[in-house]
Amino acid sequence: MVWVLSAGTITAQAQNSAKMKQAAQAQNSVQAQQAPDSAFTDPSMPTVTIGAQVWMKRNLDVVTFRNGDTIPQAAGDSAWMAAAENETPAWCYYNNDPANGAVYGKLYNWFALKDTRGLAPKGWHLPSDKEWTEMVFELDSVAKQQYLGGAESVNAGPMLKTAEGWKEDAVEANNSSGFTALPGGYRVHWNIEKTAAPFYAIGESANWWSSTPTAGTDAWLRNVFYKNNQVKKYFFNRGYGFSVRCIKGELED
C-alpha cells in the first residue's frame, strides 16, 4: 500500500520553475546553499543551536558513507523500487534533477540511515524520534503530542520554515529558529501499481527522517507544510525518499 502525504496532510504537486527560482533566492538569502560533500566535514559548516541541540542548517548532501564507501544513486524508478524491495541504501535528487539538489539536498531512503557504515558525517549523528520531539518542544513549550501522525505542534512550523521559497499561498513563515527549512518534497517507494516511484510536493512540504523505526516496515519522520503552522509526526515506509538533517555530536556505542 502506498501512503501519500495529501489533502490535509500534504498535497502532491509537480515541479515549477518559478518556484524553483524563488526557493533558490530564499536559500541564498539565508546563506544556506548546498555545498560539496567535503563541506560536511568542515567544522565551519553553518549550524543552528536550538535548546541544547546543534543542528545542521541545511539538508544532508553526501554521496559517501562515513567510511568512504559510495552510497548508491537510484535515479531511475526501477533502481529506486529495487532498493526499497531489497532494503538497501539509496539516494536521489527530486525529479532526478541536480538543480534541485543544489537547493534542497538529496533524498535518502531510510536504509541509508540504518547502514552500519554511517550516513552522518564524522562529528554528527542522525536525530532520533525523541530528539526531534525535544527540538519541537523547545520551540513550542505548550505543544501536545498526538498519535499516529497528529500535529506535534500547531505553532512551531513558521519558526522552522524560510520566509521565502514556498508556494505562493503559503501561510506565515519567519525562520525565527534559524533551522532554514525549504520545501524539498519527497519520493514514494513505489506507486500502487508498483510500476513507478513518483515524486511529490516540492514547493509545499519539507520532510526529514528520524533514525527511529516503527514496528513493521516504517520509520518516524517530521513534516512541515505550506498551508499550516504545524510540525507533524508521521511514520512511512522505509523505502520512501525524505531529506535528512544531523545533530552535532557523536553517539555512544
Secondary structure as UniProt FT lines:
FT   TURN            7..8
FT   HELIX           17..29
FT   TURN            30..31
FT   HELIX           37..41
FT   TURN            43..44
FT   STRAND          47..50
FT   TURN            51..52
FT   STRAND          53..56
FT   TURN            66..67
FT   HELIX           77..86
FT   STRAND          91..92
FT   HELIX           94..96
FT   HELIX           98..104
FT   STRAND          107..108
FT   HELIX           110..114
FT   TURN            116..117
FT   TURN            122..123
FT   STRAND          124..125
FT   HELIX           129..139
FT   TURN            141..142
FT   STRAND          151..153
FT   HELIX           157..160
FT   TURN            168..169
FT   TURN            176..177
FT   STRAND          184..187
FT   TURN            192..193
FT   STRAND          199..202
FT   TURN            203..204
FT   STRAND          205..213
FT   TURN            216..217
FT   STRAND          218..225
FT   TURN            226..227
FT   STRAND          231..237
FT   TURN            238..239
FT   STRAND          241..243
FT   STRAND          247..248
//
